[in-house]
Structure formats: C-alpha cells, structure tokens
Amino acid sequence: MSSARFPARFARDVGLAVRELDPQVGKSLRGALEQAEADPWSWPQADRYDLDDAVRVITVDRAIVHYAVLPEPPHLWVFAIALI
C-alpha cells in the first residue's frame, strides 16, 4: 500500500449537504472519509457490476456517499450523497 494520501474534494452540492448533516452523522462520515483518504480502496465498489473499480461507496448511519479515486493529482472526488 502506498503512503500517498488522497485528499477529498467535494462537488458543490455534496459539500453543502454535508454541512447540513446531524453532528453525529457528520462525525461518522468524517471518520470514514479519513479512512478513504489514507486507503481509497478500503471501501467497496459502488456497483459490483460496474466496470470502473475506481468508483467507491461509503455507507454510514443515515448517509451514503459515492467517490471516485483519481490518480492525477491523487485525490478523491466526492460526487454524490444520499441521505437515508
């Protein structure tokens, strides 16, 4: 495993939604995103039938987040959030 970090970058709408989360949900999501930044492949593929394994999904209490692992420059593009 590489020691490179993949800082998370958020789509505007996702960033706005994250700011409005319940504090406990936000804390869980921050922890999950920190894990993804350190090891982007630690979360499962968004769709097991998807041909692009760079798209991953994080599920926490009351939120599902999709991100893509982008190599240049290395970062995570957090492009979708669903509140459940």
Residue pairs with C-beta under 8 A, 6 or more apart in sequence:
1 39
4 74
5 37
5 38
5 74
6 36
6 37
6 38
6 40
6 69
6 74
6 75
6 76
7 37
7 74
7 75
7 76
8 33
8 36
8 37
8 67
8 75
8 76
8 78
9 75
9 76
9 77
9 78
10 18
10 78
11 77
11 78
11 79
11 80
14 65
14 78
14 79
14 80
14 81
17 81
17 83
18 26
18 29
18 81
21 29
21 62
21 63
21 83
22 62
24 61
25 60
25 61
25 62
25 63
28 60
28 61
28 63
29 58
29 60
29 63
29 65
32 43
32 58
32 60
32 65
33 58
33 65
33 76
33 78
35 42
35 43
36 42
36 43
36 56
36 58
36 67
36 76
37 76
40 56
40 67
40 69
40 76
41 56
41 69
43 56
43 57
43 58
43 67
44 56
44 57
45 53
45 55
45 56
45 57
46 55
46 56
46 57
46 66
47 55
52 68
54 68
54 69
54 70
55 66
55 67
55 68
56 66
56 67
56 68
56 69
57 64
57 65
57 66
57 67
58 64
58 65
58 66
58 67
59 65
62 83
62 84
63 81
63 82
63 83
63 84
64 81
64 82
64 84
65 78
65 80
65 81
66 78
66 79
66 80
66 81
67 76
67 77
67 78
67 79
68 76
68 77
68 79
69 76
70 76
70 77
